[in-house]
Amino acid sequence: MNFKKDRFYVTVDAVVFTILDNELKIIIIRRKNPPFKGYFALPGGFVELDENLDGAAERELKEETGVENIFLKKLKPFGKVGRDSRGRVITIPYLAIISGKNVKLHSTCDAELARWYSIYNLPKLAFDHKEIISYALNKLRSEIEKSNIAFQIIPKKFTLTELQRVYEIILNKKLDKRNFRKKLSELLILKELPETKMEGAHRPARLYSFRLREYKKF
């Protein structure tokens, strides 16, 4: 791409979280091309003239990591002057949280590799991606208390203990069991199932599911 100093360019970046080994992690790729060749970064790239932003985010994520068919929530743009040495580039980040257990990451195109990194132990990042990730993490923590965004990371059937553990890992704090369950009951987002599951040596725990398995604000 031939950059012109008097023009704007638009990119998209995907901030995709998961929980693996009881730790919050994020997909990071290693860049194959300059600028920041060999540096780590969020999966993303330029928006083509014939595609919308959502489509560009989905395409770039699939091309650089192999991840596809997930819900991506658009976040605020980042456009600080000088964030990209090639020219005036504004990026639109997208947020997602998915189950990473059966996801096989593989890179193509502009990425040498794609892998999960702990959110608390990230490598040195290209561009302003450290700032974007920090913003996305805060947004994720807000979202799980204001929406059902956790539906993509939790199995279709789960216990309240399993769901609380997801919340605790994302929020990075311990939650009071009684208050957590009271809030869920008030929100009316869960459906109690006529099934149970053994949890340790205790009596069987009731299974639940989300009433709606697509993104919705409370």
N, C-alpha and C positions, 0 to 999 in steps of 0.2 A: 504494500500500500504506500502510495506517495503522499506524504503528509504536507499540507499547506498551512502556513502559520496563521492565515486569516480565516480558517474554518474550524468548526466544532466537529468532534467525533464522539460517537456514543458506543459504550461497551456495556456488557452485563457480567455480573459475577454471581456465583452460587455459593452460599454459605450453608452447607449441609451438615447437620449434627446427627449424632447417634449416641447410643450408650452401649459400650462394650467393656466387659470385665468390670462392671460397676463404675465406670468412668465415662464422663462426657467427652466425646471426641468429635473431630471435624475432618472433612475431606480436604487434603492439601495436595497440589500437584507440583512437579518440578518443571520449570519452563525450559523448552527446547531452543527457543529463539530469543534474540535481544529485543528490547532492553531487558536487563536482569536475567540473561541466559544462565541457566544452572541454579537460579534462585527458586525458592518455594513461593507459591502463590495460591490464591483461590482459583478454581476452575472458572473460565470465562473467556470472553473475546468480543470482537466487534459485531455490531448489529448490521445485518445485510440490508440493502435498500428495499428488498421485497419481503421483509419479515417484520412482524411486530416484536415488541420487547419480550413478551412471554415466550414466544416461539424461539427467539434467539437464546434465551436462558436455557430452555429445554434442550436445544440443539447443542450448545456449547458444553453443557453438563454431560450429555450422552457421549459426545465426541472425546472428551478429555478424561472421563471416569467410567463410562459404561452405565451409569445410573440413569434410569428413565422412568417415565410414568409415575411421577410423584407430585405432590402438591408443593408448589413454590409460591411463597408470599412475597410480593414486591415491597421493598423497603425504600427509604428516602435516597435520593441521588447524592453522590459524592463528586464534587467538581472543583476542588481546590486548584488554583492556578499552579502549574508546575508539578502536578502529581504524576505526569507522564512526560518523559523527556522528548517524546516524538512530536508532541503538539498538544493542542487544547482538547483534552479527552475527559468526558463526563461519564461516570459509570453508574449503573442502576443495579444494586445488589438484590438478591433474592434469598429468602430464608426458608429452610425446610428442616424437619427432624424426622428421621426414618429408622426403621429397624435395620441394623447393619449386619445381622448374623448370617444371612444368606446372600449378601451382596458381594460379588466378585469384582473388585475394582480393576480396571484395565485402561491404559492410556493410549491415545492415538493423536494424530495431528500435531498440535503445538506443545504437548506434554510428554516428558520422558517417563514419568511414572505418576501414579496416583495412589495415595494411601491414607489411612486414618491416623490422625495425631491427637494426643491429649490436648484439650483446650488449655490446660495449665502448663504445657511443656511444648510450645510451638517453636519451630525453627525460625531463623531470620527470614522475614517476608519481604516480597517485592512491593513496589508502589506504596499505597497507603492501606494495604490489606490488613495490617494489624489493627488499625483504627476501625476499619469496616467490621472485622470480626468482633471487636469489643462492643461495638454498637449492636450488632446482630445478637450477641449473647444476652445483652440487657433486654433487647426486644423479645427474644425467646422466653426469658423469664417472666416478662410481662404477659406474653401471649398465653402461656399455660394457665395463668390465673384469670384470663379474660376470654378464652376461647377453648375449643376442643382440639387444638392443634396436635395434642398428644396421640390422637387416634392412629397416626401413621407409624408410631414406634411401639405401641402396645399390641399384643395379640388380639384377635377378635373376641376371645373370651379370656377374662382375667379376674383375679381376686382384688379386693380393695387394698390389700397389703402390697401386691405387686404394683398397682397404680401409684400408691403413695411413694414407693421406692423410686419410681421414675421421676416424680415431682421433686423428691429430695435430692437426687443426683443433679437434676437440672438447676435447681435453686441453690444447691450447695449448702444446704442446712437441714437440720432435723425438724420434722413437723409433728405437732401434737396429733395423735391418732384420732381422738374424739372430735377435735375441731375440724380436722381434714374431712372426716366422714360427714359431719354436719353440713359443711359447706357444699359438698358434692350432692347431698340430699336436697338442699335448697335450690341448687341449680337445675335439677331435673334433666341432667344430660346422660345419665346412666340407666340401663335397663337391667333389672335383676332377672337372672336366668334360673330355671328349675334344675340346676346342676351344681355340683360341688367339686372341690379339689382338695386333696390332702396337702397340708402345709406343715411339715415336720411331724412332731408327735402330738400335735393338737388335733382337735376335732375338725372334720372337713369344713373348708371355707366356701362360702357362697361365691359363685361365678357371676360376673357382670359383663355387659358389653356397652359400647357407646350407642345411644339411640340413633345418632347420625354419624356415618363414617365418611364425612366430607367436612371441609372447614366451615366453621360457623362461630361468630362472636356470641358470647353469652348475652 
